[in-house]
Amino acid sequence: MPSQLLLLFGIIVIYNFLWGIFNLVPLPPLDGSWILFRFLPDKTFADFKIFLSRYGFFILIFFIFYGLRWVAGLAYILYYFTTGRMFLL
């Protein structure tokens, strides 16, 4: 395969990993919060659930500005484990 095509496919795979990991962050606007809320007991963590539901959007904005570097690192690690090669531009 041409190297440009392999680079394009690599970029597509990295972005898919990025979106998948980002969507599983346990903050209420995202799908990861549904998973988190299913495993937390209702009586013990009711106040925490209300806090996340109320301020989750603001925490998410903060996470987008300062936490996406970790998500990108995880995506590159998943790419390496999936393909066996480092992703280099």
Helices and strands as residue ranges (DSSP letters): H 3-23, H 32-39, H 46-66, H 68-83
